[in-house]
Structures are given as structure tokens and as C-alpha cells.
Amino acid sequence: MKKSLLLALAMIFGTAAFAQDAPKVEVAADYSYFRAPQGGFVPSSSFNGGGASVVYYFFKRVGLKAEFQDYGSYAQNISVPASTQGCNSLSDCQLSASGSVFTYTIGPVLRFHVKHFEPFAEIMFGGAHNNIYRNIFNACAAQGECINLSKLPNNNAFDFVIGGGLDLPFREHISFRLAQVDYVRTGFGDSLVIGNSIQNNLRAQAGIVVRF
């Protein structure tokens, strides 16, 4: 009887200990800055936005992250060089277009603990939506001296994210995301980017993290 009782107690405490080490959920809300380089007719751009992410930790330091970022709408004034594929004129063709940017990614996260800080690294894959290319195409087609380019660009592209950041624990379940910096590669390859089908973008974020 005593042995059975001791075994039952050991199982109860063992289960409790396992529950304490169980995977945790992490939810973050952030401000995000996105820098896109010049590509073809499209000038370089800086976007300000924000988003959220959810991480499920299968192990103490390893988790799977899903992230969504929205940069809202923005406007571009574009000068297409004269006598080129996009401008059949002796002077530059001037265009104005607006667009919106949205990214959605998922991938593994590796978290560390160094004194009072928690650095992390991440690799994610997913998609990016940017309709500025299609709107430029339509504006170009509607403009008298702007040549209708080869085909209507796609608003969506594959993206790849690699980087990391640094969290500062504030309370048991709350941390400040002091910084997160990522390289974001997108593949908007169309007649507007003229042979450069890859965009090497930079992203910086900061926010707050809640774990439970």
C-alpha cells in the first residue's frame, strides 16, 4: 500500500514537473520598419507599419513562429527614363501610383538566455503582397507616351526572412523586444524591375512580448 501511494505521488509530482517544462506560447505585437531598394523603374522606399507574431515552443528553446506584418498604403512618384522600354518619349515619363505591402511568414526560432537578456535567431519562409507593381503597370498603360510593358505584374511573391533580435524580460510573462533586425528577400520579378527579379530588403522591429 505504501509503495503504491509513493508511486502515485511520484507520478503526480512527475506530471507536474513535466507540465512546468511543457512548450510555451509567445505572442508579440510590434512596430516594423521596412526598407526596399530601388529596382528598375521603382525607386527605393521606406515603409512604417506593424504586426503580430505567435510562437509555439516544442522544446524549451526551439519553437515555430508565424508572423504577419502590414505596412498600409503608400504613394510613389516614378520617373521612367526617356526612350526606354517603358517610355516612348524624348522626355522622361512621369507616373504616380499607390500601393500596399503585407507579409506573412512561418519558420523555426531558436532562443537563448544570456544574463538578463534573451537573444533569438529565426529563419522563415512565406509570401509578400505588394500591389504597387500592378498599379504602376496600369498607370503606364493609361499614360499616352508610356509603353504598355510585357505583361501584368503579379501582386504576390515568395519571401525569405533570416535574422534575430533581443528581448528584455520585464516580468514573469512580459518582455520588451528591444530590437529585431532581419534580411528579407522577395522575388517580384516582372517587366518593371528589368532583369532584377530579387529584392534584398532590410527590416527592423521593436515591440512587446507576452508568454503564457
Secondary structure, DSSP 8 states (H G I E B T S, - for coil): -HHHHHHHHHHHHHHHHHHHTS--EEEEEEEEEEEE--BTTB--EEEEEEEEEEEEESSSSEEEEEEEEEEEEEEEEEEE-TTBTTB-SSS-EEEEEEEEEEEEEEEEEEE--BTTBEEEEEEEEEEEEETHHHHHHHHHHHSTTS---SS---SEEEEEEEEEEEEEEEETTEEEEEEEEEEEEE---STTTTT---EEEEEEEEEEEEE-
